[in-house]
Amino acid sequence: MSYVIGLDYGTDSVRAILVNCANGEVVGNSVYTYPRWAKGQYCDPQKNQFRQHPLDHLEGLRVTLSEVVISSKINTDQIKGICVDTTGSSPMPVNVKGESLAMTAGFEENPNAMMILWKDHTAIKEAAEITELARTWAGEDFTKYSGGIYSSEWFWSKILSVHRKDKAVAAAAFSWVEHCDYITGILTGIDPLSLKRSRCAAGHKALWHQDWDGLPPAHFLSILDQSLPALRENLYVKTFTSNEPAGTISKEWAKSLGLSEKTVIAVGTIDAHAGAVGAGIKENTLVKVVGTSTCDMLVASDESLGKTLVKGICGQVEGSILPGFHGLEAGQAGFGDVLAWFVSLILAPSISLLNSSEILDLESKNALIQEFRDKMIFQLSEDASNLSVVESKVVSLDWINGRRSPDADESLEGAIIGLNMGTTPAHIFRSLVESLCFGSRRIIDRFEEEGLQIEEVIAIGGVANKSKLVMQIMADILDRSIKITASTQTPALGAAIYAAVACGEFPTMEEASKAMAPGFDQVYEPNFSNKEFYDKKYKAYQKLGTVVEDFNKRG
């Protein structure tokens, strides 16, 4: 019997699962929450700066792998492969050995030397420059496979921003790697120049494409900044899909974990795309990862996609999800994060009052504050569920963390209208949920406007698994059935499926998915009686978006 490990690096924690290749059964599970990130270290939300120290990731790597290997009590020779998925684009500068600069002398506390998390929006100006240059430089438009717009969340924007503001980091960085490539490099011990880089990350985030033989040319990059051509020499030309082996585990890690040195390490990937694999994605199926943000993914054959360049999405890349198919990605810059923001907003005064109270002791204060934080979103959800659909007249715009798709613009901001003296927190909360679901509808509309068919919708992720309110409203607004996967660890399971193919347990992704994918445990059906109301409210949402965009342009 053979087993594989899927490693899933999320925004807040890393999860490792040990999976039976024969049937997809999870026989070992470990989760490690990033301690520095949990304290808010190296982040400045007011500046949209979100950084993570690599020690969070390396400590989590050792803890989770050790726990799943030891707790399973199986013969470690039976563990055949490991695949890593991470958030993205989450790049970091590294030295010639592939070590994060933040792990080297002089850069230990420098946020610019750390991993720049996917939701960091400190490079909005640089993203706009890249988009404008691609359109006007009289050469190839390198954004044409990325929806025609480059994002501040992506590889080159973040590097350009750091190179301009921190010359010491720019000078010390031998190369930059996406998080999924970094962890793969750590496990294999392979240096940045030799490491097999992720097709998924490179194609969706770094403007890599076969049409121009890889990354944008040095001349294009030099127009942006004279430091970039030299960096390009230390990046990559070829990329690889995640069903391929990147190498085998290094002697150091094999000895530390008690694994065979023959253990295959697959090429890394981005978490959402691994989640699509874990959900059993196939052509004409939209997989929605609904968590802190969303990713909406399709796969399309050459025949069905043709020469279509889908406008305003996050890329279409051959092999980024399934080999032999084009992976198409769109998404929302905030989803669960938006609801968490509202919870924090209404809790803030109460927490301040509790902290300053002279009636309660410190232990009671902390216990009450934690109870409020734990229960508030459930209370709001219950109150919002008790509202009738037609009673919900507040209209919100979900761009509180900017807009990713369609047509990325991280400078945009959210809005709420229709408030009156009878408006309650539940009305606003429900309106925010509706706005997030309207944002999902806009993405589906864009895919279909561009000629892609969507016959099935599958939802995965924390919100999909936990919130009946959100998923029912989404089914009503999309006017589609939504299937929920039976697994709550779908990205990690998708990574395990990649690992099973990379190590040779299955010849194809299709066969591996058939054996290991979990199926579904719930289906949300649309309520036809709500269709007319939500169609009308969707138009109001679109009008509000137009007004906010115009306001934003006027400054």
N, C-alpha and C positions, 0 to 999 in steps of 0.2 A: 504494500500500500504506500502511495506517495502523497506528500504534503507540500504546500507552498505557503509563503507568507506574503500578505499584502500590508504595506505600510502606508497609512493615510495621514499626511500632515495637513491639518486644518488650520483655521485662523487662531484658535485658542489652545489646541492640543494635538497630540499625535496619537494615533491608534494603530496597533499591530494586531492582525488576526492570523491564526494558523488554520489552514483550510485543507480538507480532504479533497484531493483532485477528483476522486471517483464520483462524488455527489454534492460537492459544495458545502458540506457540513463544516461549521466553524467549531474547532476543537480547542482553541486557545484564543484569549482576548486580553489585551492590556491597553490602558489609556494613561497618558501622562500629560498633565496640564502645564503649560509653560509658566514657570514662576515669575520671571522678570516681566513678561508680557502682562500677566494678571495684575501686577502692581502698576502698570502703565508706564514702565520705564522706557526711556528713549523715544517717547511719543509726545506729540503736541497737537491734540485735536483741533485747537484754534487755527493752526497752520495747515491742517490736513496732513500732518506728518505722522506716519505709522511705521515704526521700525521694530525689528526683532533681533535679539542677540543670538548668534549661532550656538551659544552654550545651551540655550533652551532646547534647540533642535538636537544637539549632540547628546545631551543628557537624556532626552526623551528617546533617542534612538537606542541607547544602551539599555535603559530601563525596560522599554517595551519589548524589545527583542529577547532580552534575557528572561523576562517573565513568561512570554508565550512559549519559549523553548523549554524552560524548566517545568512550568505548570502542566504542560501537555503530557510529560513522562513518556513520550514516544522515542524511538531510536532516532537520534539526530541525523543518521545517514538517510533516513526516509524524507528529510526536508530537502527538496530538490531545487527550489528557486525562491527568489525574493524580487518583488517589484515595488517601487516607491512612487506614490503620487503626492503632489504638494499643491498649495495655492499657486496662482500665477496670474499675471507676471509678477514674480517676486525675486528679482535678481540681487546679486551681491558681488562685490569686488573680491578677488582672490589673488594669492601670490602664485609663483610658478609651480608650487607643489599642489595647488588646489585648496590651500588653507584660506579660510575667510580672513580678510585683513583685520577684522575685529578680534581675532585670536592671536594677533602679532603685536609686538612691543610698540607702544605709542598710539595705537588705534583702539585699545580695549574699550574705551568709553565714547568713541566717536560714532554717532548715529549714521553718518555717511559711509562708514566702513562696514555697516551691518546689512542685514537683509532688508530691502525696501519692500514692504508688504504690498500686496495687490491693491489695497484700497488707499494707499498713499497718493494724494493728489497735489504734491508739491511741484509737479512738473507740467502744469497746465500750459504755461507760456511756451515751453519747449515742444510740447505736443502740437500746438497750433503752428509753430514754425516748421515742424516736419511735414505736417499736412500741406501747408502753403507751398513749401519748396517742392514737394512731390508733384504738385499740380502745375507749377510754373517754371521749372528749371529746364524745360525744352528736351527732356529725356523721358525715360520710362516712368510712369506713375507707379511707384512702388507700393502705394496703398490700395491698388485696385483689387487685390485679393483680401484686403482687410476692411472691406466695406467703404473704402474711399476716404476714411477719416482715421488719423492716428490718435491714440489715446494717451493721456497722462499716466494711465495705469500700466503702460507697457515698457518694454525693455529699453529702447533707445531714448525715450523721453527722460526716463529716470537717470540713465547714465549721463546724458547731456547735462541735466540739471546738476548732478554731483560734480561733474568735471568743471563746471563754471563756478560753483560756489566753494569747492574744496580742492585746491590744487595739490595738496599733500596726498589725498586719497587717489586723485587721478594719476599722480606720478608713481605711487606705490603699487597700484593695481596692475598685475601682469595680464589678467583677463577678468571678465565678468561671467558669472554662470547663473542660470535660473536655479531656483531652489531644488527642483527635481533632479537636475544634473549634479548639483553640489552633493546631495546625499548619496546619489549613485556613485559619484567619484570617491566619496569617503569610504563607502563599503567595498569598492573594488581596489582602492589605492591607485587609481589611474589619474595621471596629471591632466590639466585642462586641454592641452593640445592633442592628446591621444584619446580623450574621453569621447564616447559616442553620445552626441547631443540629441536631445529630444526633438523629434519632428513636430510634435504637438506644440511645444513651447516656442520653437523657432518660427514655425509657420504662422501661428496665431498672434505672436507677440513681438517678433523681431524682424518682420518683413522678409523672411527667408522664403524663396520660391525657386523651383527648378527653371522657370522661364528666364531668370537672369542669373542662373548658375549659383544660387545661394543668397547671400546677404547683399544689400545694396553696395555698389562699388565705392571705392575709396574717394573718388572725386565728389560724388554726391555727399558723402559724409563730411568731407573736408569743408564744404560750403557751410555746414552747420557748425563745425568746430575743428580746428586744425589738429586737435589731439585724437580725433576718432579714427583716422586711417591707420595709425600705428596700433591702436587697440584692435581694429578689425583683423590685423595679421595674427593676433593671438586668440581669435575666436574659432570659427569653424567654417568649412565649406559644405561637407555632407551632413545630413541628419538621418536619424533612424527611427523606425516605428517601435512601439513598446512591446510588440510580440517578439522582438529580437533580443538576443543576449548582449549586454554591454560588456560582460566579462564574468569572472568568478570572484567570489568573496576573497578579500585579502587574507594573508596568513594571520595578521594581527587580529582581525575581527573573527575569523574562524576559530582561533584559539580562545579568544575571549568568550565566545558564545557556545563553544563546543560543537560547532558545525563542521561538516566536511569542507575541505578546500575546493571540492568540486561543485559546491553550491552556486548555481547560476544567479547572477544579478541582471535583471532585465533593464532595458533602457527606460528611463523615468518618464513620467507624464504629468499632466495637470489633473487635479482632483476631480473636477467636473467631468472630464472626458473619461476618466476611470469609472466614475459613477454611471455614465451612460452605458459603458460595457457591463457593469454589474447589474444594470437594470434590463439588459437584454436588448439593446438598441438594434434596430434593423431599418431598412429603407421605409420611408413614409411614416416613421414613428418619431415623434418629438419627445425627448426626455428633458424634463425640467428639474434642475437641482434647485430646490427651494430652501435656502438657509439664510445666513447673514446677508447674502446677495443672491442673485439667481444666475444660472447659466441655462440657456435653452439650446439644445443640440439636435441636429439632424445628420443623417448620412445620405449621400446621393451618389449614384453610379455616374460614370461618364455619360451614359446614354440619357439619363434623366436630367442631369445638370446642363449638359451641352456646353455652350460658351457663355452661359449666364454668369454675370458678376453681380452678386446680391449686394445692393447698396445698404450702407449704414449698419452692417453687422460687425462682428469681431473676427471675421476671417472665414475663409473656405480653403482647406488644406488637405491635400491628398494624403491619406493614411493617418491623420491626426487622431482618429477614433478607431476605425477599422481599416486594416490594410486592404487596398483595392477600391476603397470608397473615399469620396471627398467628405471630410468632416466640416460641418457648418456650425458656427457658434454665435449666439447673441446672448443678451442678458441684461439684468438691471443692477445698477451699482449699489443699491440697497434694497433689502426686503425685510428680513428679520431685524436687521440693524435699525430700520426706520421705526418699527414697532418698539424696539428696545429704547430708542431715543425718546419716544413719547412717554414711555413708562418712567424713564429717568427724569424727564421734564416735570411730570406732575408729582413725582416723589421728592424732588429737590427741596422745596420749602419745608415739607414735613420732616425730612432728615435733618435739616438745619435746626429746626425747632427742637427735635428730640436731642440732638447733640448739645444744645444750650440749656436743656431742661435742668432745673435744680431739684426736681422731685424724684427723678430716677437715678439709680446708680449706673455706673459705666457698663456693667454686665447686662443690665436690663435694657439700656439704650441700644447696645449692639445687637441683642437678641431681637428687639422690636424692629430695628432697621433691617436686619437680615430677613425677618418674617415678611415685612413689607415688600422687599425686593423679590422674594421667592414667590409671593402670592399675587402681586399686583396684576401681572399680565393675565393670569387665570381669572381674576375678578373682572377685569375689563372685558375679556373674551365672553364671560358669562353674561355680563350686562349688555354687551353688544348683540349677543345671540337673542336676547329677549326683546330687542327692538324689531318691529315689523319692517319689512323691506322698504315700503313706501314712506315710513317714518324717517328714513335716513336721507335727509335733504342736503346735508353738508357735502361739499365737493372738495376733494383734496388732490394735490399733484405730488407724485411720489419722487420728485427729483431732489430730495433733501440731501442726498449724497451725490448729486449730479446725475446726468443721464448717460447711460452706456449704450443702450440700443432701444430703438433704431436711431442712428445718427448721433454718435457720441459727442457730448459737450459737458465736461465736468464742471464748468463754471455756472451751469444752470442751478437754480434753487427751487425748493418746494413752495407750496402755497396751500392755504385753506380758505375757502369762502363759504358763505351761506350761514354764518354764525348769527345767533340771536339770543335773547335772554333765556330761552328754554334749552339751549344747547348744553349737553352734558359731556363729560369725558367719554362716555360710551358712544355718543354720536360721532365724536371726532375720531375715536379709535376705529369704529366701523368704517368711517369714511377713508381713513388711511389704508385699511385692508382693501377696500374697494379700489382705491387708486392704484395700489400695487398690482391688483388683478387686472385693472385696465391697462397698466403698463405691459403685462404679459400678453394681453390681447393685441396690443399694438405690434408686438414682435411677431405674433402669428400672422397678423394682417400683412406685415412686410414680406415674410416668407412666401405667402400665397400670392401676393401681388407680383412677386418675381417668378412665379410659375412653379413653385415647389408644392407638392401635395402633402397634407398632413392627415393621416387616417386614424391615428392613435396618439394619445397623450399619456405619458407615464411620469409620475412625480416621485422624486426621492428627496432626502434631506431632512433636517431637523424639523422644519415647519411642516413639511408634508406628512411626517410621521406623527406629529404631536397635535396639530391644530385642526379640529373638525370645522371650526368656524371659517378659517381661511380657505380650506380646500373646497368647502361647499360653495362659498361665494365665488371662488375661482371657476368651479364647474358651471355655475349659473352665468357668470359674465362671459366665459369662453363659449358657452352653449355646447359643451362637449363633455363626454365621460372622461374621468381622470382616474387612472389606475395607480395604486400605491404599492410599491414593492414590499415583499414580505420581510426583507432585511432592513435593519436600521444602520447597517454598516456597508452600504452599497459601494461607495468609492473604494474602500479597502478590499471589498470582494472583487471589484473590477480589476484592481491592481493584482490580486491573486490570480485572476483568470489570465491576465497578460503573462504573469510569471509561469503559469502552467504551460503556456505555449512556448515561451522563451526557453524553458528547460527541456522541451521535447516530450512532455507528457501528452500533448495533443498536437496533431499536425496543423490544425486551423483554429482560428478564433471562433468560428461557428460551432465546431464540435466541442470546444472548451465551454462556451457559453451554454450550450444545450445541456451539458452535464452539471455545470456549477452555478448557473444563474438561479435566483431564488423564487421566481414567480411572484404572484401578487396576493395580498391578503385583504384588500379593500378596494372598492370602486365607488367613486362619487358620481352620481348622475345629476345632470342639470334639471332644475325645476322650471318647467316650461312656463309656469304662471309668472315667473320673474323676468322673462326675456324682454318684454316690451319696456319695462321700467329701466332695466340695465342698459338696453340699447340707447334709450334717451339720455341716461346719465353718462354713458360713454361719450356721447357727442358733447355734453357739457364739459367733461374732462378734457377732450381734445381742444375745445375752445379756450379753456383755461390755460392749457399748454401754449397755445399760440400767443395769448396775452403775455404770459410770463417770458417767453422767448423774446418778444418785442421789447418788453421792459428791460430785459437783460442787455439787449443790444444797445439800448439808449443810455445804459449806465445809470 
